[in-house]
Structures are given as structure tokens and as C-alpha cells.
Amino acid sequence: MKKDDKASISLKKVISISIILLFVMGVGVMAASSQVTSVKIISADGYETSILTSKTNVAEILEENHIVVLPTENVIPPLNEDISDNNTIKIIQNNESTIVLEEEEPESLSVESVLEDYNSVTEKIVKEKVTIPYETETNDKSTGDGEKIEKVTQNGVDGLKEIAYLMKYENGEEVEKTQIAENLVQEPVNCVKEIRNKPVPVVTSRSSTSIETAAVQSASSSNGSSLADRVDGMTPEVVTMNASAYSADECGGNTATASGARARVYYTIATDPRYYPMGTIIYIPYFADYPNGGWFIAQDTGGAIKGNKIDVFMSNISECNRFGRRNLECYVYKF
């Protein structure tokens, strides 16, 4: 073999060995740059797991391990940051109080500068009760162009609702407020008003100074006229009463009253005899357009009729249900 051939073979060997050495060194550098680290992951329910990864970004580590963060959860450290020196990722619920600490600064930093970088973030749920204002309904039952009066037949009551907010505080200062729920506690009750013709005072023949309402002259039936005649010249006491209704249907067809008389439709009312004795005559403008002209006489009592309550005798249960219960202005004539 010639010397030139031997030299050529030696050169090839040297080149091959150099290439192999370079490849081994590159693999070593790649292995060093992708160092595998043990990371502990703590879920929101307290479950802990340890994984091995070459990644350092929190979001990439969670994605690599198929861990999904819910909208109601937070992550420490945040998703867009790298894991801290303790190699721990913690997932917590939004309503948990959290304290986020900055990465440790070099020892050359002063205590004052470290305290300035400290940031405390707290979230909690706060419930507030809010009043729902009632509305007012007005029913105009007046006729003609005469003077009118307005009376409240149902008092209004404000409603109430409870609203839940997610509050976020940073260093004790409110930085965010988000409504997350609303619950109705109590429905508002509307105020109901009625507009009616105002009774016109007239001078009667019995006394130049006694005054009665125009309803005395407006009674259209014999029953109403008879009652109106009996109080001619008397001055009534004006009272707001809580009125309900009853009928013979609810009494098994029995129309006997506590006074001994038979109950008559739109004539008989039940009262509390301690306040309005039997025989008390009451004019109610609400019933002015009814056949009795709005005139009633106390002939009955009832266990639930106490104080300023009255029960009007009507034709049947359906009519009673339509009437319901309401506050009415009453003109009371006691003997």
C-alpha cells in the first residue's frame, strides 16, 4: 500500500471520529437544555399529584397533563408565568382568599422595597338586600263634573330582593364588583286608590246645622230610602273599614242573623257589636250604584269580624269571591 493511500485512510478516520464527537456533544447539550423536573400539582379539592416535565410554563404543564382550569378557579402561579422555585402549582376556587407573593428578589434588595412589592388579593361573596318600590293604581269611579275625593282602598307595601355580588379586594381596597345572583324575597303590593264623587252637605228640615251626605237623597230602593230616612238630620262618623263578603251558600242556605232577622242581599252587614251595635246604619259610597244606594244595617256578627271590619251579605259565593277584601270609606250612624 502506498503512503498516500495510508494518509487518506487516516484522514477519513479522523473526520469520522470528529463527526461522532460533535453529535454526542450536541445530544448532551440538548439533554441539558431540556432537563426534566418534578412538579407537584394541587387541585381545588385538595388532591395532590406529582409529574415529571421538561416544561416551565404553568399553562403548558397543565395542558401537557390534560388538566383543565374552570372559570370558577384560579391558578397559583398564574397561567402565563413559569413555575416558582418550590415547583408547585395550586388550583383554587374563586371565593377562596388568596395571597400572591412576588418572586424572591436578590438579597441586595431592602426590606422596604420587598414590602412595597407585596400584593394581597382577596375575593368574597357579599349579599345585599334591595327594596322594590310599590306602584300605585288609581281607579276613577266618579261621575259628572262635581267635586271628587280620593281614598286609598289598599295600602302599598314595598317588596324586597337579595342580590349576591362577587367582590374583589386588592390590599384591602375594592377593585371589582360583579353580580352573580338575584333572589326575590317578597313581591311588592300595589297601592290602590279610588276616585269618587264627594258627598255634598245639605241642610235638612230637622236642624239648620245638621249635615248629612248627598247619599241620603240618592238611595234608589225602598230599603235604601227607608234607612236614609231614619238617619235624616244626623251627622255620620266617617271611618275606613276593611270589608269582606259572605252569602247563604257558606251557611248551608241559612239566612238567620244574630239579630233574629233574615239576612237580605245588599242590606245586611255583619259588624263587631262592641264597636257598631245591632241597628247601626252604615252608608258605603262604593255601593252607591247598587239597588240599595249604598245603605246597610248591622244585623249580624262573625267570629272573624273584629274592630273596624264588616262583612257584606251578597247573593252567592262567586259574587263574594269577586268582591274579595278591600278597604272602604264608610259613613256610620249610631243610635
Secondary structure, 3 states (H helix, E strand, C coil): CCHHHHHHHHHHHHHHHHHHHHHHHHHHHHHHHCCCEEEEEECCCCCEEEEEECCCEHHHHHHHCCCCCCCCEEEECCCCCECCCCCEEEEEECCCCEEECCCCCCCCCCHHHHHHHCEEEEEEEEEEEEEECCCEEEEECCCCCCCEEEEEEECCECEEEEEEEEEEEECCEEEEEEEEEEEEEECCECEEEEEEECCCCEECCCCCCCEECCHHHHCCCHHHHHHHHHCCCCCCEEEEEEEEEECHHHHCCCCECCCCCECCCCCEEECCCCCCCCCCEEECHHHCCCCCCCEEEEEECCCCCCCCEEEEECCCHHHHHHHCCEEEEEEEECC
